[in-house]
Structures are given as structure tokens and as C-alpha cells.
Amino acid sequence: MADTNPNFLPADFIKRVINESLLLKCGERAIVIIKRRTLAGSFLPGSSPNSSQYSTTPLPLPFGVLKQKAIARTWRELKEGGEMTLYTNLRTRTTWIILKGGYKKLRQLAGKESDRVTLNWSGQMLKALNEIKPNVQAGSVTVGFTNDEAERIARYHQELGAGKSRRLHKFLGLTDEELKQFSDYVEKTVVENMKLVLQK
């Protein structure tokens, strides 16, 4: 028969009910939700207008920064009269190109997705969103990045604004609707943990 006066402090009870395993699983679920939403081109309130669409403002850039795949496609489009202009900067003696379709066109030339913003040029930033720090004492969990470079890039999208137009793509965090996705799982797990603790 279970002891009706179990010998532990309230704080200890909370740590047994809201344990590290539960917090880690909550962190994992939060990361899945954030990545899925971001790859769908959807961002949180506070993001810049049209944040889900790539810029089509004409984009000048040195021809040399284009990757090999993009260079091949660029030459082909130039021959076909595509929406771009090639010119030489006489002062620096460097060749530049103006992409009339903007950053969206640059992604197309590189063979990347361009129909919606996904913050996913190489995939490294979202892949690095994989750090989970549970705090059992506080009953909370923090998710973050496993390397400094990914965190730096994310800060531009989340806080500082990315590119010349300083566009914000707020993706770190959860909406009220997304938080509800946790409720059933957390409630069920907490009840199960309480039963286990009270039986000891």
C-alpha cells in the first residue's frame, strides 16, 4: 500500500514530476515545430511585411561570388536575353552583374527553392538548432544552437534584420496554438509521473 505521507519536500516532488526526461522531450517537440513552420515559409508576429517572400529588388553583385552551378545558368540566361545585366567596373576592373529578379533570382540560379522563404540556403543553421538545456529546478527548457555561426545568422533574422532591407524573419518561439500541441502530452506525462512518485 502506498504511503499517504511520503517523505519528500515539495520542491523534490516537483523535480520528480517535472523531470529532465519530460523537459528534454518538450524541447525536442519545440524544435520540430519551429523547423517545420520555418520550412513552410511561415513566421511569427513581428516579422517584416512579406517576410515569407524573397526580395525581387534588383540585386548588383560581383560576378565572382556566384557558385559554379549559378555561373553556368547565368551565362545561359545572358545568351538567351534573361533579366540580368553584365558590366565591368572600370575603377576596380571587376565584372559585376545586376539580377533584375533580386535575391529570388539568385536562389533560382543556384538551384535553390525560391517560392517561399525557408531560411535554408545550406541547411546548416536549422540543423544546428538542436541544443536543449533543461532546468529541472525551474521546470523550464531552453532550445538553442550548437555553434556560434548558426546563432549569429539566426540573430540577424530574429532581431537585427537580414540583408540590406533589414528584413526580420522571426522564427524562434511558439505561438499560442503551437503551445497547445504540448498540453495533452505534458498533462498525461505529469499525471503518470505523479502516480509513480506517490507510489514510492
C-alpha positions in Angstrom: 0.0 0.0 0.0 1.3 3.4 -0.9 2.5 5.7 2.0 -0.1 8.5 2.4 2.7 10.7 3.9 5.6 10.2 1.5 8.9 11.5 3.0 10.0 14.2 0.5 9.9 18.0 0.3 7.5 19.9 -2.1 10.5 21.0 -4.2 11.6 17.5 -4.6 8.1 16.4 -5.6 8.1 19.0 -8.4 11.5 17.8 -9.6 10.3 14.2 -9.7 7.1 15.1 -11.6 8.6 17.7 -14.0 11.8 15.7 -14.6 14.6 16.0 -17.1 13.1 13.4 -19.4 9.9 15.4 -19.7 11.7 18.7 -20.3 14.0 17.1 -23.0 11.0 15.7 -24.9 9.3 19.1 -24.7 12.5 20.7 -26.1 12.6 18.2 -28.9 9.0 18.8 -29.8 9.5 22.6 -29.8 12.5 22.2 -32.2 10.4 20.1 -34.6 7.6 22.6 -34.6 9.9 25.6 -35.2 11.7 23.8 -38.1 8.5 22.6 -39.7 6.9 26.1 -39.6 10.1 27.8 -40.9 10.5 25.4 -43.8 6.9 26.0 -44.7 7.7 29.7 -45.1 5.6 30.9 -42.1 7.0 33.3 -39.5 5.9 34.7 -36.1 4.2 38.1 -35.5 6.7 40.9 -35.5 8.3 39.8 -38.8 8.7 42.2 -41.7 5.9 42.6 -44.2 6.1 39.9 -46.9 8.7 38.1 -44.9 7.6 34.8 -46.5 8.6 36.0 -50.0 12.2 36.5 -51.3 13.1 40.0 -52.5 12.8 40.8 -56.2 14.5 44.2 -55.9 17.3 44.4 -58.5 20.5 43.0 -56.9 24.0 44.0 -58.0 26.8 41.7 -57.0 30.3 40.8 -58.2 30.1 38.0 -60.8 32.8 36.1 -59.0 30.7 35.4 -55.9 28.4 33.2 -57.9 28.9 29.4 -57.4 29.8 27.2 -60.3 26.3 26.0 -60.9 24.9 29.5 -60.8 27.6 30.8 -63.2 26.6 28.2 -65.8 23.0 29.1 -65.6 23.8 32.8 -65.6 25.8 32.5 -68.9 22.9 30.6 -70.4 20.3 33.2 -69.4 22.6 36.0 -70.6 22.8 34.4 -74.1 19.0 34.0 -74.1 18.4 37.6 -73.1 17.5 36.9 -69.5 16.6 39.6 -66.9 20.1 40.5 -65.9 22.9 42.9 -66.9 26.6 42.3 -67.0 29.1 45.2 -66.8 32.7 45.9 -65.8 33.6 48.3 -63.0 36.3 50.4 -64.7 37.7 51.6 -61.4 38.2 48.1 -59.8 38.3 46.2 -63.1 35.9 43.7 -61.8 32.9 42.2 -63.5 29.5 42.7 -61.9 26.0 41.5 -62.6 22.7 43.0 -61.9 20.0 40.5 -61.2 16.7 42.2 -62.0 14.8 39.5 -60.2 16.8 40.2 -57.0 17.7 37.7 -54.3 14.9 35.4 -55.5 16.6 35.2 -58.9 20.0 34.4 -57.2 18.4 31.5 -55.5 16.9 30.2 -58.7 20.3 30.4 -60.4 21.8 28.4 -57.5 19.1 25.8 -57.9 17.5 26.7 -54.6 13.9 26.9 -53.6 12.5 30.4 -54.3 8.8 30.2 -54.0 8.9 30.9 -50.2 11.5 32.0 -47.6 12.7 29.0 -45.7 16.0 30.4 -44.1 17.6 27.3 -45.7 20.4 28.1 -48.1 22.8 25.3 -46.9 20.6 23.8 -44.2 23.3 24.3 -41.6 21.5 27.0 -39.5 18.3 25.0 -38.9 20.4 21.8 -38.5 22.3 23.5 -35.7 19.0 24.3 -33.9 19.5 21.2 -31.8 20.6 22.2 -28.4 18.3 21.5 -25.5 19.0 22.8 -22.0 16.5 21.5 -19.4 16.3 23.3 -16.0 14.6 20.9 -13.6 14.8 23.4 -10.7 12.8 26.0 -12.7 10.7 23.5 -14.6 11.7 25.0 -17.9 13.7 24.1 -21.0 15.7 26.3 -23.4 16.4 25.4 -27.0 19.3 26.9 -29.0 22.1 26.4 -31.5 25.1 24.1 -31.3 27.5 26.5 -32.9 28.2 30.2 -32.8 27.9 30.8 -36.6 24.4 29.5 -36.8 23.4 31.6 -33.8 24.9 34.7 -35.4 22.9 34.2 -38.6 19.8 33.4 -36.6 20.2 36.7 -34.7 20.1 38.7 -37.9 16.8 37.0 -39.0 15.3 37.2 -35.5 16.4 40.5 -34.1 18.7 42.7 -36.3 17.2 42.2 -39.7 18.8 40.4 -42.7 20.2 41.9 -45.9 20.2 45.5 -47.0 16.5 45.8 -46.3 17.0 44.5 -42.8 14.1 42.1 -43.0 13.0 40.3 -39.9 12.0 36.6 -40.1 11.0 35.8 -36.5 11.1 32.1 -36.2 12.3 31.3 -32.7 9.4 30.8 -30.3 6.0 29.3 -30.3 2.5 30.6 -31.0 -0.3 30.0 -28.5 -1.7 27.4 -31.0 1.6 25.6 -31.1 1.9 25.6 -27.3 -1.5 23.8 -27.2 0.2 21.0 -29.0 2.1 20.3 -25.9 -0.8 20.3 -23.5 -2.1 16.8 -23.9 1.4 15.2 -23.8 2.6 17.3 -20.8 -0.7 16.7 -18.9 -0.6 13.0 -19.5 3.1 12.7 -18.6 2.8 14.8 -15.4 -0.2 12.7 -14.2 1.8 9.5 -14.8 4.9 10.9 -13.0 2.7 12.0 -10.0 1.3 8.4 -9.7 4.8 6.9 -9.8 6.1 9.4 -7.1 3.1 8.9 -4.8 3.5 5.1 -5.0 7.1 5.3 -3.7 
